[in-house]
């Protein structure tokens, strides 16, 4: 006799097997399983029609497309959730580039796996041997290592994001000075490549190191416009992208680069001032937290406690 708790899984399994068998049987009927007109015409137009080539790949009576239609949305949802939490390959490659790391996406995924495995092992040891975990329910102790592994993977992603944000912030701080130096070099009569080479040789920081890579790429035969475009697309820094877009436009149209860079340097200075004002406003609000929750209660306590003690002793 089949136990009651095993009836539902057995019924589901038998239902799935019956559905697949029924689908195979129905697809074998000639009127239902025969190819449609589009499928009969597809072999003759497959040379210049991608839809026809895709139609020739699948079989008419194959239940896989039905299973794909059912399972496909779930897989796309899971893939979207994983990509939003961990980032897709393009997003990870962009963050690695913004953080100034030479690691590949595969190596970063390996580090994420190592962080997750380490967190899983540590949580498993604590769940088995720590005295405090012995009082917890068994499902909590079982889920703790998996939650710790997920936290370790997300922590590595968060560390990469923080590194990218800090490096982009340093680039924002260096951008006005670098643009002004480029303007001086161009005003002195140097070309764009010579000005970039001078900034890369004399400057120190994140942005001069990026210009060093641009100069090295040009030295290997890459055109200046292509090297600057690659820097703009890979780094994806808003202010730097605007400045490089203006430079590329000036190079394309033959406009004076010194004037363009001078205006971009002024805009970068103004943006830095706005950023400092916004940061000061956020810090001012953050300063109210210790004032309201720490200093003010202590002040009130010191003001009211002596009177309260006097009233207690007097009565």
N, C-alpha and C positions, 0 to 999 in steps of 0.2 A: 504494500500500500504506500502511495506517495505521500510524504508529509505535507501538511497544509502550507507551511512556509515555503516549500519548493514548488507549489502549484502555479503561482503567477510567473516565475521565470521560465518554467517548462512550457506554459501556455504561450508566452511571448516567442520562445524559440520555435515551437511548432507552428505558430502563425507566420513567422518570417519564412520558414521552410516551405509552408504551403503557398505563400504568396509568390515566392520565386518559382516554384514548380508550376503554378497556374500561369505565371507570365510566360515561361518557356512553352507551355502547351498552347496558349493563345497565340503567341508569336509564330508558332509552326503552322497555323492555319493559312492557306494560300491567300485568301482574300484580305486577311489582316496583315500577314507577314510579307506580302509582296512589296517590292520597292515602288515608291511614288514616281511621278513623272520627273520631278526635279532630280531624284536620285538616278534615274535612267539617263538623263541628259548630262549629269555631272561629269562622267568620264570624258566627254567630248569637249568640255569647256574648262577642264582642270588646269590647262596650261596658263590661262590668264585670269582665272577666277579663284581667289583664296577661299570663298565660301564653298565652291565645288570641291576643292582639295580637302577641306575640313569635313565635308559630307562623305567623301569616299573613305575616310579613315575609320569611321564608326560603322558598326553593323546595324541592320534594321531591326533584328530581333534580339539584340543584346540588351539585357536589363541594366547594364551599367549606367547609361544615361539617366534612367529613372532614379537609381541610387544616387547619382551625382546631383540631380535636381533636389533630392531630399536632403542629402548630407552637405552639399555645396555651401548653402547659406550659413550653416553652423561652422564649417571650416573657415569661411571668409570672416565670420565674426570673431572666431578665436584668433585668426591671424591678425586681424585689425587690433584686437585687444593687446596681443603680444607686441605688435609694432608700436602701439601707443605707449605701452609701459616701458619696453626695452629699446624701442627705436629700430627702424628698419636698417638694412645695410647702408643705404644712402645717408640716412640721418646720422648713423654712427660714424661713417667715414667723414662727414662734414664736422661733427664734433671733435673727432681726432685731429682733423686739420686745424680747426680753430684753437684747440688746446696746444698746438705745436708738437704733437706726438708723431713719431715715425712708425707707430705700430699699425699693423694691418687690422682689418675688421675681424679676421679669423683669430688673430692673437688676442684681441680684446674680448671676443666671445670665450676664448679659453680662460682668460683671467676671470671673467664673470662666472664661468663654471667652477673654477678653483675657489673663488670666494663663496659660492653657494655650497660646494662640497665641504669646505671648512666649517661654515656655519652649521650645516646639517650634522657633521660629526660632533661638534661641540655641544649642540643642543641634544643630540642623542645620548651622549655621555652624561649630561646633566639630568636628562629625563630618567636614566636608568640608575644612577648612583647618587644623585644629590638628595639629601634628606628632605628638603622643601618640596621637591616634585613628587615624593611618595604619597603625599596627602591629596594630590590633585586627581581628578577622574581619569580613567584610562583613555577616553577619547582625546582629552586635552594633552596628555603625555604623548599619545601617538601622533597628534597633529603638530606638536611643538617643533620637531626637527624639520618638517616640511615648511612650516612658516618661517623658521630661521633660515632655511636655504633660499626661499623667495626674498627674504629681507637682505641676504648677502648679495644676491644678484642685483637687486634694486640699489643697494648701497654702492656697488661698483659703477652703475650707471649714473647715480647721483654725483659721485666723485668726478667722473668725466665731465658732466655738465658744469660743475662748479669750476673745474680747471679751465674749461672753454670760456665761461663767463668772465673769470678773472683775467684771462689773457686778452679777451676782447676789450675789457675795461682799460687795460694798460695800453692797448693800441689806440683807443679813443683819447687817452691822455697824451700820447706821443704824436697824434696826427697833426694838430696845428703847427707844432714846432717843425716837424718834418716837411710839411707843405711850404712853410716859410723858407726853410733852407733850400728846398728845390726852386722856389721862386728866385732867391738870391743867385743861385747857380745859373739859372736860365737867363736872368738879367745880365750876368757877367759875360754871356756869350756862349755858354756851353749848350750842347744838345741835350735831349731828354735822356739818352742812354748815359752820357757822361755825368749828368746830374744825379741819376740813380746810382751810378757807380761811386760817386763821391759820397753820397749819403750812406751807402752800404759800407764804405771803407771807414768813414769818420764816426758815424753814429753808432750808438749802442742801445739796444733795446729790442722789442719785438718787431716793430715795423721796419727798422733798418735790416734786421735779419731776413724779413720777407723780401725786401728789395735785393738783398744778397742772392737769394734764390732766383729772382727775376734776372739779375745780371748774369748769373751762372747759366741759366737757360738760354739767354741770348748768345752767350759765348759758345754754346753747343750747336748753334744754327737756328734757333727758334726766332721768328720775327718779334720785334719789340711789342707790336700790337697784340700778337697772340699771347706773349708772356704776361702782359698786363691784364688781358682778358681772363686768362687762367687764374691769376691772383684774385681778381674780382669775384669770379664765380666760385672758387674753392673756399675763400675765406668768408664770404657772405657777411661782411661787416657793413651796416647801412651807410654810415658816414664815409667810409673809405670807398664803398661802391659808387656813391654819388660823385666823389672826387675823381675816381678813375674813369667813370663814364664821361665826365667833362674833358678829361685828358684825351681819351680815345676820340671823342668828337672833334677836339681841336686838332689832333693829329690827322684825322680824316679830312677835315675841311681846310687845314692849313692856317687855323687861327693862331694868334699869339699865345703861347703856353704860359708865359709869365703872368699875363693878366688873368687867365683862367685860374691858375694856381693861387694867385693872390686873393681872388674872390672866394675860392674854396677854403683858404686858410682863415679868412674872416668869418665865414659861415661856421667853420669848425670851432673857432674861439667862442662864437655866440652860443653854439650848442653846448660847449663845455660849461659856460656860465649858467645856462638854463639847467643843466644836469646838476650843478652844484647847488643851485637854489632849491630844486626839487628834493635833493638829498638832505639839505638842511631842514626843509619842512618835515620830511619823514622822521629825521632824528629828533626834531623838536617834539613831535607827538610821542615818540618812543621814550623821551625823557620824562614824560608825565607818568609813566608806569611806576618807576620807583618812588616818585614824589607822592603819588596818590596811595599806593599800597604799602609803602615802607615808612617814609619820613612823616607823612601826615598822621597815620595811626600812632606812631611813637610820640609825636608832639602832643596829640590829644591825650594820650595816656599820662604823659608827664604833667600836663596841665590839670587834669581832673583827678588823678590818683591821690595827691596830697589832701585835697578837700574831702575826698571820699574817706580817707583814713581818719581825718579829724572828726568827721561826722560819726564814724563808727566808734571812735573812742569817747566822744562827747555824750553819746546816747547809749 
